[in-house]
Amino acid sequence: MNKRLLHNTRQWANGQHGSVSVLSIPSVAHLLLPMVVKSYGDLHPEVEIQVHDHADPQLRLLMQSGEGDFAIFSNAQKGDSFKNLPILKDRLRWVGCSSAPLAQQPQIHLKDLQRQQFIVMRRGAIRDMVNPLLDKIQSPVPLIEVDQQSTLVGMIAAGLGMTFLPSLSCQSSTHTQTTHRALDFGDFHRAIQISRSTARDLMPCARAFLRLFIAQLQAGHFQLQEGVELLTLREPEVEEFLT
């Protein structure tokens, strides 16, 4: 029994047993996590992996209540009780119907957006990101507001208007009748960060999962959409975040 207990303890310490609970915004969960989950599962088949994909506000509430080993979302948690590791810069892009005149341009200029019909999320992190751009455009046409991103994309595909989405969201919300273009003005973006609570140490399984995720990012294993910039991470930064 002692030998078995020692063996199990060693496996736990090496990240071979246990569980990993990941909190993530949907676009990252859709585009980046599947490859990591598969690779990690192949290496550690005894480890249980849970992915909770929610919008930013829900993820913050979950983190504050002590859920999850770490979270991947935009705009870092503030305060000394959290550690943050920026991994991506995700720029806003114009999204419109593929048959719209602006869709024929390689880039979208500020003057192109005057007096256009915009469809936007009613609230949430993406709306907060889009608001400064709407203020800059100052279109007199009233907004159409929706609650779900799928509704937003459906309305764009139907030709009812145009919108702005982060590049990762454009990539994960593909629709054959929509397209997206870069903006040639301003620097409207969100920082995608890994965040964890300093109130507890990362368990070996979670640390190994993050190590693999960061290694795959830095090695260029993901086909990142135009508008998504990979931030270079130094080993001391990663180690300081993990410990």
Order of alpha helices (4+ residues) and beta strands (2+ residues): alpha-beta-alpha-alpha-beta-alpha-beta-beta-beta-beta-alpha-beta-alpha-beta-alpha-beta-beta-alpha-beta-alpha
